[in-house]
Amino acid sequence: MHASKGDKLVQHGRVVGQHDQVSEVVEVLGQEGNPPYRVRFENGHEAIMSPGPDCQVKHQSEQRQ
C-alpha cells in the first residue's frame, strides 16, 4: 500500500450496517509512501495508522474525477 499526503484512506465496515470510515493522510511516516501514516478523521481526530486489508487508498488524482 502506497499513499501520499492528501490521499484518503477508506476503512470499510467489518459488519453489516457499519459505515466506512474516511480519513485524510496528513503525513507519511514510512519510506517511499509506505505505512505508517498520520491521518485526520472527519471529526478532526488524528491518529497513526498502518492500514490493513480492509482499507483502500483513494489517491488525490482519483478524487478529482
C-alpha positions in Angstrom: 0.0 0.0 0.0 1.3 3.4 -1.0 -0.2 6.8 -0.1 0.8 10.4 -0.3 -0.1 13.5 1.7 -3.7 14.5 0.8 -4.8 11.0 -0.2 -7.9 9.5 1.5 -7.9 6.2 3.4 -11.3 4.4 3.3 -11.6 1.8 6.0 -14.5 -0.4 5.1 -17.0 -1.5 7.7 -16.5 -5.0 9.0 -20.0 -5.9 9.9 -23.4 -5.3 8.2 -24.6 -1.8 9.0 -21.2 -0.4 9.9 -20.3 2.6 7.7 -17.0 3.2 6.0 -14.6 5.4 7.9 -12.7 8.0 5.8 -9.6 9.8 6.9 -7.1 12.0 5.1 -3.3 11.3 5.1 -1.6 14.3 6.7 1.9 12.8 6.9 3.6 9.7 5.5 5.9 8.3 8.2 7.2 5.3 6.2 9.6 5.3 3.4 8.6 5.8 -0.2 4.9 6.2 0.6 4.6 3.1 2.8 2.8 3.0 6.2 2.5 4.1 8.9 0.5 7.3 8.1 -0.6 10.1 10.3 -4.3 10.6 9.4 -7.1 13.0 10.3 -10.6 11.7 10.5 -13.7 13.7 9.6 -14.3 14.7 13.2 -10.8 16.3 13.5 -9.2 13.4 15.5 -5.7 12.5 14.4 -4.0 9.1 14.7 -1.1 7.0 13.4 -2.4 4.2 11.2 -0.9 1.2 9.5 -3.8 0.2 7.3 -4.9 -3.4 7.0 -6.6 -5.4 4.2 -9.9 -3.7 5.0 -8.6 -0.3 3.8 -8.4 1.3 0.4 -6.4 4.3 -0.7 -8.1 7.0 -2.8 -5.4 8.9 -4.4 -5.8 12.7 -5.0 -5.9 12.2 -8.8 -8.9 9.7 -8.3 -10.7 12.2 -6.0 -10.8 14.9 -8.7 -12.6 12.8 -11.3 
